[in-house]
Amino acid sequence: MTNFDVRTEDISGHGRRVGTFADRLSNASAAGQTSLDPSAFGLINAPLALLAVGFAKVGQHAVSNLSMDMEETMIGLNNTVTQYNSDDDNASTTIANAGQR
């Protein structure tokens, strides 16, 4: 017989930590949404500013996607905890009721 000992409080704690990182990444992504006016760098440096803004947008987009992925991971972990707890409750009820028949 196979036994599983799952500590749902550990999974839940990990989910909270993942959620904290997701929030931090979301804040970083929002901070990266500032616009940079290339004309502020003068006529000669404007192309460099455009290049820097392009790279910054790519980085901001990557951070935003990572934040969303971590949010989905947190939701998955929380759903796993809910399912384990539900399964344990159902099994306990089934065992308790089995002796009453």
Residue frames as qw, qx, qy, qz and C-alpha x, y, z in Angstrom:
[[0.000, 0.891, 0.455, 0.000, 0.00, 0.00, 0.00],
 [0.405, 0.371, -0.009, 0.836, 1.24, 3.48, -0.82],
 [0.300, -0.764, -0.432, 0.373, 1.06, 6.19, 1.81],
 [0.304, 0.583, 0.092, 0.748, 1.18, 9.90, 1.12],
 [0.387, -0.656, -0.397, 0.512, 1.89, 12.40, 3.85],
 [0.280, 0.582, 0.242, 0.724, 1.16, 15.84, 2.44],
 [0.283, -0.495, -0.396, 0.720, 1.72, 18.89, 4.59],
 [0.229, 0.766, 0.485, 0.354, -0.77, 21.32, 3.13],
 [0.264, -0.927, -0.074, 0.258, 0.48, 24.12, 5.40],
 [0.503, -0.382, 0.435, 0.642, 3.86, 23.89, 3.64],
 [0.344, 0.414, 0.631, 0.559, 2.22, 24.09, 0.21],
 [0.054, -0.911, -0.403, -0.071, 0.07, 26.98, 1.38],
 [0.413, -0.772, 0.112, 0.471, 3.11, 28.80, 2.78],
 [0.467, -0.079, 0.550, 0.688, 4.94, 28.32, -0.50],
 [0.205, 0.675, 0.601, 0.376, 1.91, 29.68, -2.34],
 [0.197, -0.942, -0.194, 0.188, 1.98, 32.82, -0.17],
 [0.454, -0.546, 0.347, 0.613, 5.69, 33.32, -0.91],
 [0.387, 0.253, 0.646, 0.607, 5.09, 32.89, -4.63],
 [0.041, 0.854, 0.497, 0.150, 2.23, 35.41, -4.37],
 [0.333, -0.836, 0.021, 0.435, 4.55, 37.89, -2.66],
 [0.421, -0.254, 0.528, 0.693, 7.06, 37.57, -5.50],
 [0.262, 0.554, 0.668, 0.423, 4.25, 37.93, -8.05],
 [0.100, -0.940, -0.306, 0.113, 3.19, 41.19, -6.38],
 [0.396, -0.672, 0.259, 0.570, 6.76, 42.47, -6.35],
 [0.400, 0.054, 0.650, 0.643, 7.19, 41.64, -10.03],
 [0.140, 0.764, 0.589, 0.222, 3.89, 43.32, -10.83],
 [0.215, -0.918, -0.084, 0.323, 5.05, 46.46, -9.03],
 [0.430, -0.419, 0.472, 0.645, 8.35, 46.36, -10.92],
 [0.344, 0.381, 0.696, 0.502, 6.50, 45.97, -14.20],
 [0.015, 0.906, 0.423, 0.018, 4.26, 48.93, -13.41],
 [0.328, -0.794, 0.143, 0.491, 7.29, 51.03, -12.53],
 [0.439, -0.166, 0.611, 0.637, 8.81, 50.14, -15.90],
 [0.335, 0.655, 0.642, 0.215, 5.84, 51.54, -17.80],
 [0.079, -0.802, -0.035, 0.592, 7.17, 55.07, -17.67],
 [0.672, 0.669, 0.222, 0.229, 7.68, 56.72, -21.01],
 [0.499, -0.470, 0.215, 0.695, 10.96, 58.21, -22.08],
 [0.443, 0.870, 0.130, -0.173, 10.85, 61.09, -24.54],
 [0.805, 0.103, 0.196, 0.550, 13.74, 60.63, -26.96],
 [0.274, 0.810, 0.096, 0.510, 13.72, 64.33, -27.78],
 [0.506, -0.859, 0.077, -0.026, 14.94, 65.02, -24.24],
 [0.799, -0.303, 0.298, 0.425, 18.31, 63.57, -25.30],
 [0.014, 0.693, -0.341, -0.635, 18.90, 66.01, -28.13],
 [0.716, 0.558, -0.183, -0.377, 19.04, 65.44, -31.84],
 [0.352, 0.542, -0.763, -0.010, 22.26, 63.41, -31.82],
 [0.106, -0.184, 0.913, -0.350, 21.35, 61.11, -28.91],
 [0.693, 0.093, 0.125, -0.704, 17.68, 60.55, -29.88],
 [0.771, 0.216, -0.546, -0.249, 18.42, 57.27, -31.76],
 [0.307, 0.197, -0.835, 0.412, 20.22, 55.90, -28.71],
 [0.376, -0.032, 0.503, -0.777, 17.28, 56.87, -26.52],
 [0.780, 0.152, -0.196, -0.574, 14.90, 55.06, -28.90],
 [0.629, 0.231, -0.740, 0.051, 17.08, 51.96, -28.68],
 [0.053, 0.138, -0.761, 0.631, 17.15, 52.13, -24.87],
 [0.580, 0.038, 0.247, -0.776, 13.37, 52.59, -24.73],
 [0.776, 0.192, -0.470, -0.375, 12.93, 49.53, -27.00],
 [0.470, 0.162, -0.816, 0.296, 15.08, 47.37, -24.75],
 [0.183, -0.084, 0.593, -0.780, 13.29, 48.69, -21.67],
 [0.709, 0.062, -0.036, -0.701, 9.90, 47.78, -23.15],
 [0.731, 0.156, -0.656, -0.108, 11.07, 44.25, -23.90],
 [0.264, 0.130, -0.780, 0.552, 12.33, 43.89, -20.32],
 [0.397, -0.031, 0.364, -0.842, 9.13, 45.36, -18.88],
 [0.779, 0.088, -0.310, -0.538, 7.05, 42.94, -20.95],
 [0.607, 0.149, -0.767, 0.146, 9.13, 39.98, -19.75],
 [0.021, 0.081, -0.688, 0.721, 8.72, 41.02, -16.10],
 [0.586, 0.018, 0.095, -0.805, 4.98, 41.48, -16.62],
 [0.788, 0.105, -0.521, -0.310, 4.66, 37.97, -18.11],
 [0.424, 0.138, -0.799, 0.404, 6.70, 36.48, -15.27],
 [0.258, -0.081, 0.484, -0.832, 4.42, 38.17, -12.76],
 [0.749, 0.053, -0.119, -0.650, 1.34, 36.67, -14.42],
 [0.706, 0.159, -0.690, -0.022, 2.97, 33.22, -14.53],
 [0.195, 0.118, -0.762, 0.606, 3.79, 33.38, -10.82],
 [0.496, -0.038, 0.253, -0.830, 0.23, 34.49, -10.06],
 [0.818, 0.090, -0.382, -0.421, -1.06, 31.40, -11.92],
 [0.533, 0.174, -0.776, 0.289, 1.38, 29.21, -9.98],
 [0.133, -0.120, 0.596, -0.783, 0.11, 30.66, -6.70],
 [0.702, 0.024, 0.005, -0.712, -3.48, 29.95, -7.72],
 [0.771, 0.161, -0.598, -0.149, -2.53, 26.38, -8.66],
 [0.298, 0.165, -0.782, 0.523, -0.84, 25.82, -5.30],
 [0.370, -0.053, 0.422, -0.826, -3.88, 27.18, -3.45],
 [0.792, 0.088, -0.242, -0.553, -6.19, 24.93, -5.49],
 [0.614, 0.187, -0.757, 0.124, -3.98, 21.94, -4.65],
 [0.005, 0.117, -0.704, 0.700, -4.24, 22.71, -0.94],
 [0.599, 0.026, 0.150, -0.786, -8.01, 23.04, -1.21],
 [0.796, 0.149, -0.478, -0.340, -8.26, 19.72, -3.05],
 [0.437, 0.169, -0.811, 0.351, -6.04, 17.86, -0.55],
 [0.201, -0.062, 0.580, -0.787, -8.03, 19.23, 2.39],
 [0.712, 0.089, -0.065, -0.693, -11.32, 18.31, 0.71],
 [0.722, 0.175, -0.659, -0.116, -10.09, 14.78, -0.05],
 [0.228, 0.141, -0.797, 0.541, -8.93, 14.31, 3.54],
 [0.423, -0.006, 0.384, -0.821, -12.26, 15.57, 4.91],
 [0.782, 0.135, -0.282, -0.539, -14.21, 13.28, 2.58],
 [0.604, 0.180, -0.768, 0.112, -12.07, 10.27, 3.48],
 [0.006, -0.112, 0.714, -0.691, -12.47, 10.97, 7.21],
 [0.604, 0.051, 0.167, -0.778, -16.25, 11.24, 6.80],
 [0.772, 0.182, -0.510, -0.334, -16.39, 8.01, 4.78],
 [0.435, 0.154, -0.821, 0.336, -14.35, 6.11, 7.39],
 [0.208, -0.056, 0.576, -0.789, -16.42, 7.51, 10.27],
 [0.697, 0.121, 0.004, -0.706, -19.69, 6.60, 8.53],
 [0.591, 0.230, -0.752, -0.183, -18.48, 3.11, 7.57],
 [0.170, 0.042, -0.880, 0.442, -18.61, 1.93, 11.17],
 [0.382, 0.120, 0.400, -0.824, -22.21, 3.15, 11.60],
 [0.623, 0.146, -0.445, -0.626, -23.84, 0.85, 9.07]]
